[in-house]
Amino acid sequence: MAEADPEIVAGESASEPLGSEAAAILLMLLGEDEAAQLLGRLDPQEVQHLGGAMFNVADVSEVQVNKVLDQFVDRAKKRTTLGFSSDRQIRGMMEKALGSERAENMLQRITPPARAANLDALKWMDTRTIAALVEHEHPQIIALVLAHLDPAVAADVLQLLPEEIQADLIQRVATMGPVTAEALEDLEALLMRPIAPAKSGGATRRGGTGEAAQIVNNTRKTAEQRIIKALQKLDKNLARSIEDEMFVFDNLMALDDKSMGTLMRSVDSEILVVALKGVDERMTTKIYGCMSSRAAQSIQDAIIEKGPMRLAEVQEAQKEVLSIARRLAAEGTINLGGKGDDYV
């Protein structure tokens, strides 16, 4: 019996490329034009991830390529063409059934808004470019831009803008209602993208206290404190709502043991019993670990005795615990942890 070729043996035992590596191999098997069309449909992060994977598979073996092709064929067999070019198919059916005019009226009401794709240009811009682009625009347009960005990117852009307008922008993001077609047209014009004629008075929803809180959460600690203080002067209730969204009960996991112990001693046991109802084991283990064994056992027994409780009651008790935590942090008694301070 002839000896096996060592290269073939090695190739057969090669690991099967998965995920981004398999995608990179398939992409490199295509011509440049076809590969470019596919890349053009991806987000910036996906292009970066896939580009890195392409460098990693530069020396891929023939056996591994065959495994990827087999994997692709197997998956392709399980897919259907339903959904490909569906917009043209739906339009054709509507026109045949209703006639051109009535079909157009119906499609205007049911077609998903296409403007999101027109705002994709923001994803490809660096933060300084975005900040320079919007700096002299109306604050509502700037707020709309921030609301369309990933919170971490929006936070970077916010900090590049003048300090005196930052709190106002966060207020606008938090109170943003449905965005009109006209406002989106202004934003598209700003991004130098083609503006499709508005065929309906449809509106989209962005912003809100949750989105504003995420943006503030991603700023530096000094900027966060300054913005919240300025917001309190503009609208105390709104500032409180944003703070509530920024700091939720799960964030207490970031407290060190000393701070957690101080907080637990500052909270009335009856409130704590309700606040811990239904909390996951990781959190309760951390909290009980910062208490005496006797106190921890007492809280656990009281929770069991409480029986089922309304979620609203639990959330209200948790808000009270968080309020005490914020007060202690403001007094310098505890360190809330999480976002680090700036050092030089």
TORKOL-4160 file (C-alpha; in steps of 0.2 Angstrom, whole numbers, padded with zeros to 4 digits, m for minus):
344
<pt num="1" X="0000" Y="0000" Z="0000"/>
<pt num="2" X="0007" Y="0017" Z="m0005"/>
<pt num="3" X="0012" Y="0029" Z="0008"/>
<pt num="4" X="m0001" Y="0043" Z="0011"/>
<pt num="5" X="0005" Y="0061" Z="0005"/>
<pt num="6" X="0009" Y="0070" Z="0021"/>
<pt num="7" X="0002" Y="0086" Z="0014"/>
<pt num="8" X="m0015" Y="0078" Z="0010"/>
<pt num="9" X="m0016" Y="0070" Z="0027"/>
<pt num="10" X="m0012" Y="0087" Z="0035"/>
<pt num="11" X="m0025" Y="0095" Z="0024"/>
<pt num="12" X="m0038" Y="0083" Z="0029"/>
<pt num="13" X="m0036" Y="0086" Z="0047"/>
<pt num="14" X="m0036" Y="0104" Z="0045"/>
<pt num="15" X="m0050" Y="0113" Z="0056"/>
<pt num="16" X="m0065" Y="0119" Z="0047"/>
<pt num="17" X="m0066" Y="0138" Z="0046"/>
<pt num="18" X="m0081" Y="0145" Z="0054"/>
<pt num="19" X="m0090" Y="0162" Z="0055"/>
<pt num="20" X="m0081" Y="0177" Z="0049"/>
<pt num="21" X="m0066" Y="0166" Z="0042"/>
<pt num="22" X="m0078" Y="0156" Z="0032"/>
<pt num="23" X="m0086" Y="0172" Z="0025"/>
<pt num="24" X="m0069" Y="0179" Z="0021"/>
<pt num="25" X="m0064" Y="0163" Z="0011"/>
<pt num="26" X="m0080" Y="0164" Z="0001"/>
<pt num="27" X="m0078" Y="0183" Z="m0002"/>
<pt num="28" X="m0060" Y="0180" Z="m0008"/>
<pt num="29" X="m0066" Y="0167" Z="m0021"/>
<pt num="30" X="m0077" Y="0180" Z="m0029"/>
<pt num="31" X="m0071" Y="0193" Z="m0042"/>
<pt num="32" X="m0067" Y="0210" Z="m0036"/>
<pt num="33" X="m0083" Y="0218" Z="m0043"/>
<pt num="34" X="m0094" Y="0204" Z="m0035"/>
<pt num="35" X="m0085" Y="0205" Z="m0018"/>
<pt num="36" X="m0086" Y="0224" Z="m0019"/>
<pt num="37" X="m0105" Y="0223" Z="m0021"/>
<pt num="38" X="m0106" Y="0212" Z="m0005"/>
<pt num="39" X="m0095" Y="0223" Z="0005"/>
<pt num="40" X="m0105" Y="0238" Z="0000"/>
<pt num="41" X="m0121" Y="0231" Z="0009"/>
<pt num="42" X="m0112" Y="0229" Z="0026"/>
<pt num="43" X="m0110" Y="0241" Z="0041"/>
<pt num="44" X="m0093" Y="0249" Z="0044"/>
<pt num="45" X="m0089" Y="0237" Z="0059"/>
<pt num="46" X="m0094" Y="0222" Z="0048"/>
<pt num="47" X="m0082" Y="0227" Z="0034"/>
<pt num="48" X="m0068" Y="0230" Z="0047"/>
<pt num="49" X="m0071" Y="0213" Z="0055"/>
<pt num="50" X="m0072" Y="0204" Z="0038"/>
<pt num="51" X="m0057" Y="0213" Z="0031"/>
<pt num="52" X="m0046" Y="0207" Z="0046"/>
<pt num="53" X="m0053" Y="0189" Z="0044"/>
<pt num="54" X="m0047" Y="0190" Z="0025"/>
<pt num="55" X="m0029" Y="0193" Z="0031"/>
<pt num="56" X="m0030" Y="0179" Z="0043"/>
<pt num="57" X="m0035" Y="0166" Z="0030"/>
<pt num="58" X="m0023" Y="0171" Z="0017"/>
<pt num="59" X="m0014" Y="0155" Z="0018"/>
<pt num="60" X="m0029" Y="0144" Z="0019"/>
<pt num="61" X="m0027" Y="0126" Z="0012"/>
<pt num="62" X="m0037" Y="0118" Z="m0003"/>
<pt num="63" X="m0045" Y="0106" Z="0009"/>
<pt num="64" X="m0052" Y="0121" Z="0020"/>
<pt num="65" X="m0058" Y="0130" Z="0005"/>
<pt num="66" X="m0068" Y="0114" Z="0000"/>
<pt num="67" X="m0075" Y="0113" Z="0018"/>
<pt num="68" X="m0081" Y="0131" Z="0017"/>
<pt num="69" X="m0089" Y="0128" Z="0000"/>
<pt num="70" X="m0098" Y="0112" Z="0006"/>
<pt num="71" X="m0104" Y="0122" Z="0021"/>
<pt num="72" X="m0110" Y="0136" Z="0010"/>
<pt num="73" X="m0119" Y="0124" Z="m0002"/>
<pt num="74" X="m0128" Y="0115" Z="0013"/>
<pt num="75" X="m0134" Y="0131" Z="0020"/>
<pt num="76" X="m0140" Y="0137" Z="0003"/>
<pt num="77" X="m0150" Y="0122" Z="0001"/>
<pt num="78" X="m0160" Y="0126" Z="0016"/>
<pt num="79" X="m0164" Y="0144" Z="0011"/>
<pt num="80" X="m0177" Y="0150" Z="m0001"/>
<pt num="81" X="m0178" Y="0165" Z="m0012"/>
<pt num="82" X="m0193" Y="0172" Z="m0003"/>
<pt num="83" X="m0189" Y="0190" Z="0002"/>
<pt num="84" X="m0177" Y="0193" Z="m0013"/>
<pt num="85" X="m0183" Y="0208" Z="m0023"/>
<pt num="86" X="m0199" Y="0207" Z="m0013"/>
<pt num="87" X="m0202" Y="0225" Z="m0015"/>
<pt num="88" X="m0204" Y="0223" Z="m0034"/>
<pt num="89" X="m0214" Y="0208" Z="m0032"/>
<pt num="90" X="m0226" Y="0216" Z="m0020"/>
<pt num="91" X="m0228" Y="0231" Z="m0031"/>
<pt num="92" X="m0232" Y="0220" Z="m0046"/>
<pt num="93" X="m0245" Y="0211" Z="m0037"/>
<pt num="94" X="m0253" Y="0227" Z="m0031"/>
<pt num="95" X="m0253" Y="0235" Z="m0048"/>
<pt num="96" X="m0261" Y="0220" Z="m0056"/>
<pt num="97" X="m0274" Y="0218" Z="m0042"/>
<pt num="98" X="m0278" Y="0237" Z="m0039"/>
<pt num="99" X="m0272" Y="0246" Z="m0054"/>
<pt num="100" X="m0258" Y="0258" Z="m0054"/>
<pt num="101" X="m0265" Y="0273" Z="m0045"/>
<pt num="102" X="m0274" Y="0264" Z="m0031"/>
<pt num="103" X="m0258" Y="0252" Z="m0029"/>
<pt num="104" X="m0247" Y="0268" Z="m0027"/>
<pt num="105" X="m0259" Y="0275" Z="m0014"/>
<pt num="106" X="m0259" Y="0259" Z="m0004"/>
<pt num="107" X="m0240" Y="0256" Z="m0006"/>
<pt num="108" X="m0237" Y="0274" Z="0001"/>
<pt num="109" X="m0246" Y="0268" Z="0017"/>
<pt num="110" X="m0238" Y="0251" Z="0019"/>
<pt num="111" X="m0220" Y="0253" Z="0013"/>
<pt num="112" X="m0207" Y="0253" Z="0027"/>
<pt num="113" X="m0198" Y="0270" Z="0028"/>
<pt num="114" X="m0182" Y="0269" Z="0017"/>
<pt num="115" X="m0174" Y="0284" Z="0025"/>
<pt num="116" X="m0164" Y="0274" Z="0037"/>
<pt num="117" X="m0153" Y="0268" Z="0023"/>
<pt num="118" X="m0151" Y="0287" Z="0018"/>
<pt num="119" X="m0144" Y="0290" Z="0035"/>
<pt num="120" X="m0131" Y="0276" Z="0035"/>
<pt num="121" X="m0118" Y="0289" Z="0030"/>
<pt num="122" X="m0117" Y="0294" Z="0048"/>
<pt num="123" X="m0110" Y="0276" Z="0052"/>
<pt num="124" X="m0095" Y="0279" Z="0040"/>
<pt num="125" X="m0090" Y="0296" Z="0048"/>
<pt num="126" X="m0078" Y="0299" Z="0062"/>
<pt num="127" X="m0083" Y="0308" Z="0077"/>
<pt num="128" X="m0074" Y="0324" Z="0073"/>
<pt num="129" X="m0081" Y="0325" Z="0055"/>
<pt num="130" X="m0099" Y="0323" Z="0062"/>
<pt num="131" X="m0095" Y="0336" Z="0076"/>
<pt num="132" X="m0088" Y="0349" Z="0063"/>
<pt num="133" X="m0103" Y="0345" Z="0051"/>
<pt num="134" X="m0117" Y="0349" Z="0064"/>
<pt num="135" X="m0108" Y="0362" Z="0075"/>
<pt num="136" X="m0117" Y="0377" Z="0067"/>
<pt num="137" X="m0133" Y="0368" Z="0064"/>
<pt num="138" X="m0150" Y="0371" Z="0073"/>
<pt num="139" X="m0149" Y="0362" Z="0090"/>
<pt num="140" X="m0164" Y="0351" Z="0085"/>
<pt num="141" X="m0155" Y="0345" Z="0070"/>
<pt num="142" X="m0139" Y="0341" Z="0080"/>
<pt num="143" X="m0150" Y="0332" Z="0093"/>
<pt num="144" X="m0158" Y="0321" Z="0078"/>
<pt num="145" X="m0140" Y="0317" Z="0072"/>
<pt num="146" X="m0135" Y="0311" Z="0090"/>
<pt num="147" X="m0151" Y="0301" Z="0091"/>
<pt num="148" X="m0147" Y="0292" Z="0075"/>
<pt num="149" X="m0129" Y="0287" Z="0081"/>
<pt num="150" X="m0123" Y="0273" Z="0092"/>
<pt num="151" X="m0123" Y="0280" Z="0110"/>
<pt num="152" X="m0105" Y="0278" Z="0112"/>
<pt num="153" X="m0101" Y="0288" Z="0096"/>
<pt num="154" X="m0115" Y="0300" Z="0100"/>
<pt num="155" X="m0106" Y="0303" Z="0117"/>
<pt num="156" X="m0089" Y="0307" Z="0108"/>
<pt num="157" X="m0098" Y="0319" Z="0096"/>
<pt num="158" X="m0107" Y="0327" Z="0111"/>
<pt num="159" X="m0091" Y="0331" Z="0120"/>
<pt num="160" X="m0083" Y="0338" Z="0104"/>
<pt num="161" X="m0097" Y="0351" Z="0104"/>
<pt num="162" X="m0097" Y="0367" Z="0114"/>
<pt num="163" X="m0100" Y="0364" Z="0132"/>
<pt num="164" X="m0114" Y="0377" Z="0134"/>
<pt num="165" X="m0125" Y="0368" Z="0122"/>
<pt num="166" X="m0122" Y="0350" Z="0128"/>
<pt num="167" X="m0136" Y="0349" Z="0141"/>
<pt num="168" X="m0148" Y="0357" Z="0129"/>
<pt num="169" X="m0145" Y="0344" Z="0116"/>
<pt num="170" X="m0147" Y="0330" Z="0129"/>
<pt num="171" X="m0164" Y="0338" Z="0134"/>
<pt num="172" X="m0169" Y="0338" Z="0116"/>
<pt num="173" X="m0164" Y="0320" Z="0113"/>
<pt num="174" X="m0174" Y="0315" Z="0129"/>
<pt num="175" X="m0190" Y="0325" Z="0124"/>
<pt num="176" X="m0189" Y="0321" Z="0105"/>
<pt num="177" X="m0206" Y="0316" Z="0098"/>
<pt num="178" X="m0210" Y="0309" Z="0081"/>
<pt num="179" X="m0198" Y="0315" Z="0068"/>
<pt num="180" X="m0206" Y="0324" Z="0053"/>
<pt num="181" X="m0202" Y="0320" Z="0035"/>
<pt num="182" X="m0196" Y="0338" Z="0034"/>
<pt num="183" X="m0184" Y="0336" Z="0048"/>
<pt num="184" X="m0177" Y="0321" Z="0040"/>
<pt num="185" X="m0175" Y="0330" Z="0024"/>
<pt num="186" X="m0165" Y="0343" Z="0032"/>
<pt num="187" X="m0154" Y="0330" Z="0040"/>
<pt num="188" X="m0152" Y="0321" Z="0023"/>
<pt num="189" X="m0147" Y="0338" Z="0015"/>
<pt num="190" X="m0134" Y="0341" Z="0028"/>
<pt num="191" X="m0127" Y="0324" Z="0024"/>
<pt num="192" X="m0126" Y="0328" Z="0006"/>
<pt num="193" X="m0137" Y="0313" Z="0001"/>
<pt num="194" X="m0151" Y="0313" Z="m0012"/>
<pt num="195" X="m0168" Y="0318" Z="m0005"/>
<pt num="196" X="m0182" Y="0307" Z="m0011"/>
<pt num="197" X="m0198" Y="0316" Z="m0013"/>
<pt num="198" X="m0209" Y="0314" Z="0002"/>
<pt num="199" X="m0225" Y="0304" Z="m0003"/>
<pt num="200" X="m0233" Y="0304" Z="0014"/>
<pt num="201" X="m0233" Y="0313" Z="0030"/>
<pt num="202" X="m0225" Y="0298" Z="0039"/>
<pt num="203" X="m0215" Y="0301" Z="0054"/>
<pt num="204" X="m0201" Y="0290" Z="0063"/>
<pt num="205" X="m0197" Y="0289" Z="0081"/>
<pt num="206" X="m0180" Y="0292" Z="0089"/>
<pt num="207" X="m0174" Y="0299" Z="0105"/>
<pt num="208" X="m0182" Y="0298" Z="0122"/>
<pt num="209" X="m0175" Y="0298" Z="0140"/>
<pt num="210" X="m0168" Y="0280" Z="0137"/>
<pt num="211" X="m0158" Y="0286" Z="0122"/>
<pt num="212" X="m0152" Y="0302" Z="0130"/>
<pt num="213" X="m0147" Y="0292" Z="0146"/>
<pt num="214" X="m0136" Y="0280" Z="0135"/>
<pt num="215" X="m0127" Y="0295" Z="0127"/>
<pt num="216" X="m0124" Y="0303" Z="0144"/>
<pt num="217" X="m0118" Y="0286" Z="0151"/>
<pt num="218" X="m0105" Y="0285" Z="0137"/>
<pt num="219" X="m0097" Y="0302" Z="0141"/>
<pt num="220" X="m0083" Y="0305" Z="0153"/>
<pt num="221" X="m0088" Y="0306" Z="0171"/>
<pt num="222" X="m0084" Y="0324" Z="0173"/>
<pt num="223" X="m0094" Y="0328" Z="0157"/>
<pt num="224" X="m0108" Y="0317" Z="0164"/>
<pt num="225" X="m0109" Y="0327" Z="0180"/>
<pt num="226" X="m0108" Y="0344" Z="0172"/>
<pt num="227" X="m0122" Y="0339" Z="0160"/>
<pt num="228" X="m0134" Y="0332" Z="0173"/>
<pt num="229" X="m0131" Y="0348" Z="0184"/>
<pt num="230" X="m0135" Y="0359" Z="0169"/>
<pt num="231" X="m0151" Y="0348" Z="0165"/>
<pt num="232" X="m0157" Y="0350" Z="0182"/>
<pt num="233" X="m0158" Y="0369" Z="0180"/>
<pt num="234" X="m0167" Y="0367" Z="0163"/>
<pt num="235" X="m0179" Y="0353" Z="0169"/>
<pt num="236" X="m0177" Y="0345" Z="0186"/>
<pt num="237" X="m0190" Y="0331" Z="0182"/>
<pt num="238" X="m0182" Y="0327" Z="0165"/>
<pt num="239" X="m0165" Y="0327" Z="0173"/>
<pt num="240" X="m0171" Y="0314" Z="0186"/>
<pt num="241" X="m0179" Y="0303" Z="0173"/>
<pt num="242" X="m0163" Y="0303" Z="0163"/>
<pt num="243" X="m0153" Y="0299" Z="0179"/>
<pt num="244" X="m0166" Y="0285" Z="0183"/>
<pt num="245" X="m0162" Y="0277" Z="0166"/>
<pt num="246" X="m0143" Y="0279" Z="0167"/>
<pt num="247" X="m0142" Y="0271" Z="0184"/>
<pt num="248" X="m0152" Y="0255" Z="0186"/>
<pt num="249" X="m0152" Y="0242" Z="0200"/>
<pt num="250" X="m0141" Y="0230" Z="0191"/>
<pt num="251" X="m0127" Y="0244" Z="0191"/>
<pt num="252" X="m0125" Y="0241" Z="0209"/>
<pt num="253" X="m0115" Y="0226" Z="0204"/>
<pt num="254" X="m0101" Y="0238" Z="0201"/>
<pt num="255" X="m0100" Y="0244" Z="0219"/>
<pt num="256" X="m0085" Y="0238" Z="0229"/>
<pt num="257" X="m0088" Y="0228" Z="0245"/>
<pt num="258" X="m0085" Y="0243" Z="0256"/>
<pt num="259" X="m0097" Y="0254" Z="0247"/>
<pt num="260" X="m0110" Y="0240" Z="0245"/>
<pt num="261" X="m0110" Y="0237" Z="0264"/>
<pt num="262" X="m0112" Y="0256" Z="0268"/>
<pt num="263" X="m0127" Y="0257" Z="0256"/>
<pt num="264" X="m0135" Y="0241" Z="0263"/>
<pt num="265" X="m0133" Y="0249" Z="0281"/>
<pt num="266" X="m0142" Y="0265" Z="0275"/>
<pt num="267" X="m0157" Y="0256" Z="0267"/>
<pt num="268" X="m0172" Y="0252" Z="0278"/>
<pt num="269" X="m0173" Y="0233" Z="0279"/>
<pt num="270" X="m0192" Y="0233" Z="0274"/>
<pt num="271" X="m0187" Y="0242" Z="0258"/>
<pt num="272" X="m0173" Y="0231" Z="0255"/>
<pt num="273" X="m0183" Y="0215" Z="0257"/>
<pt num="274" X="m0195" Y="0222" Z="0243"/>
<pt num="275" X="m0181" Y="0228" Z="0232"/>
<pt num="276" X="m0172" Y="0211" Z="0232"/>
<pt num="277" X="m0188" Y="0201" Z="0227"/>
<pt num="278" X="m0184" Y="0192" Z="0211"/>
<pt num="279" X="m0166" Y="0199" Z="0209"/>
<pt num="280" X="m0154" Y="0187" Z="0201"/>
<pt num="281" X="m0143" Y="0176" Z="0212"/>
<pt num="282" X="m0127" Y="0185" Z="0207"/>
<pt num="283" X="m0133" Y="0201" Z="0214"/>
<pt num="284" X="m0140" Y="0194" Z="0230"/>
<pt num="285" X="m0124" Y="0184" Z="0233"/>
<pt num="286" X="m0114" Y="0200" Z="0232"/>
<pt num="287" X="m0126" Y="0210" Z="0243"/>
<pt num="288" X="m0127" Y="0196" Z="0256"/>
<pt num="289" X="m0108" Y="0195" Z="0256"/>
<pt num="290" X="m0107" Y="0213" Z="0262"/>
<pt num="291" X="m0119" Y="0210" Z="0277"/>
<pt num="292" X="m0117" Y="0200" Z="0293"/>
<pt num="293" X="m0123" Y="0182" Z="0291"/>
<pt num="294" X="m0137" Y="0185" Z="0303"/>
<pt num="295" X="m0143" Y="0201" Z="0294"/>
<pt num="296" X="m0142" Y="0192" Z="0277"/>
<pt num="297" X="m0152" Y="0177" Z="0284"/>
<pt num="298" X="m0165" Y="0189" Z="0291"/>
<pt num="299" X="m0167" Y="0197" Z="0274"/>
<pt num="300" X="m0169" Y="0180" Z="0265"/>
<pt num="301" X="m0182" Y="0174" Z="0277"/>
<pt num="302" X="m0192" Y="0190" Z="0276"/>
<pt num="303" X="m0191" Y="0189" Z="0256"/>
<pt num="304" X="m0198" Y="0171" Z="0257"/>
<pt num="305" X="m0212" Y="0176" Z="0269"/>
<pt num="306" X="m0217" Y="0191" Z="0258"/>
<pt num="307" X="m0223" Y="0179" Z="0244"/>
<pt num="308" X="m0228" Y="0185" Z="0227"/>
<pt num="309" X="m0227" Y="0204" Z="0225"/>
<pt num="310" X="m0232" Y="0216" Z="0211"/>
<pt num="311" X="m0218" Y="0221" Z="0200"/>
<pt num="312" X="m0222" Y="0239" Z="0202"/>
<pt num="313" X="m0219" Y="0238" Z="0221"/>
<pt num="314" X="m0202" Y="0230" Z="0218"/>
<pt num="315" X="m0197" Y="0243" Z="0205"/>
<pt num="316" X="m0202" Y="0257" Z="0217"/>
<pt num="317" X="m0192" Y="0250" Z="0231"/>
<pt num="318" X="m0177" Y="0248" Z="0219"/>
<pt num="319" X="m0178" Y="0266" Z="0214"/>
<pt num="320" X="m0178" Y="0271" Z="0233"/>
<pt num="321" X="m0162" Y="0261" Z="0235"/>
<pt num="322" X="m0154" Y="0269" Z="0220"/>
<pt num="323" X="m0159" Y="0286" Z="0226"/>
<pt num="324" X="m0150" Y="0283" Z="0242"/>
<pt num="325" X="m0135" Y="0276" Z="0233"/>
<pt num="326" X="m0134" Y="0292" Z="0222"/>
<pt num="327" X="m0136" Y="0303" Z="0238"/>
<pt num="328" X="m0122" Y="0294" Z="0247"/>
<pt num="329" X="m0111" Y="0295" Z="0231"/>
<pt num="330" X="m0114" Y="0314" Z="0230"/>
<pt num="331" X="m0109" Y="0316" Z="0248"/>
<pt num="332" X="m0093" Y="0306" Z="0244"/>
<pt num="333" X="m0098" Y="0292" Z="0256"/>
<pt num="334" X="m0098" Y="0278" Z="0243"/>
<pt num="335" X="m0090" Y="0275" Z="0226"/>
<pt num="336" X="m0103" Y="0270" Z="0213"/>
<pt num="337" X="m0089" Y="0262" Z="0202"/>
<pt num="338" X="m0092" Y="0258" Z="0184"/>
<pt num="339" X="m0086" Y="0272" Z="0173"/>
<pt num="340" X="m0068" Y="0277" Z="0179"/>
<pt num="341" X="m0062" Y="0294" Z="0184"/>
<pt num="342" X="m0050" Y="0303" Z="0172"/>
<pt num="343" X="m0032" Y="0302" Z="0177"/>
<pt num="344" X="m0017" Y="0312" Z="0171"/>
